[in-house]
Amino acid sequence: MSSGVERRFTDGISLGVLTRLVDRDLVDEVLAVTGRREKRSRLLPARVVVYYVLALCLFFEDSYEEVMRKLVNGLRFLGTWRDEWRVPTAGAISQARARLGAEPLRVLFDRVAVPMAEPGTKGAWLRGWRVMAVDGVVLDVPDTPANTAVFDRRDDTPFPQVRAVGLAECGTHAIVAAAFETWRVQERELLHRILDRFEPGMLVLADRGFHSYGMWTAAAETGADLLWRVTDTLELPVLEWLPDGSYRSFLLPKHVKGELGRHGSHPLAERSRVPVRVVEYMVTDRGPGDTIRLITTIADPDHAAAAELAALYQQRWEFELTLDEIETHQMPATRLLRSKTPELVEQEIWALLLTHYAVRELMHEAADPLGPDDTTLDVDRLSFTRSLNATRRQVLNQAGFSPSAPDGGDAGDA
């Protein structure tokens, strides 16, 4: 068939909800920006490989070839199947992934993954603040010489590991920013890399592992408000008790504190003070009692009382649930990524985050009111597993791209 009659190889591709969110025009734009558009026709053009890599993150348990078979499953019924076309080998697919690289998936994630909660979204807001959280996770990658050289391995683990830190919207579980590196890079350094995604109007929650004087001041300078847990040993002098039981205090750099302790003064003591408000409370369902200390940039208790902030901090666990969705439900039982080179590991992680975002976007849409008399459903009442399976079924039912003949047919985009 001539190319005028037969659909182009990529024209029929469909990945259900993924294609709706990551449409072909956006993919083509990103491929052009990142310099990955082909100058000649290929059996697996770059746009197809982008969608294929996303599909890999929906069907983790399947081999390379089987995922490709799932993508072309509906072609026989659509009447576009070509008998002479064969599923590319795992080696050919790996080479296509290597040509694509990680950058297009990173840019796609950056373009697509934005906060999705609307004013009526339940659990997403405290008064006027959009509630966000930061957290980290460590992922295992295949034990290959290339991965080990870059990501390294702890003495007590069989696999090289990647540490990732993300920023997520608590009400929707949508991860909107991420940074990752070898496990040797600490969470604070990775958080520094995504501070540009903090915005005024956000209230960002974080556990005590993220706090340091420098980290706090850098995060506060973004204009976002903060509510972070700190250790019981952090010195927080009481300057003024407030009516809601919280108190005003301040932070100082470690070296300034040391000089004050030794000499009683330091020329930078006053200028380096960072005011904070402290909320302390006890959790009694963890044995003898666990004291929680929170510091916040919200200075006025009339804007957010101590009891409100204490209750809100529990929303940080929503990010724990988000990470569990990825590790337990999207990834295989081994929780091991499949990519054997660092570049493809990065590509796979960006695709993993993008597919999770797509499922969460579908759930958010399902929770929206249908009309003026309807009320918004709390998205937490929806099952991530069922939504993930529905997304997979859409891929199987709607996927289709027209494999072209090897002899002059339209094998793909130039």
Disulfide bonds with the S-S distance in Angstrom:
none
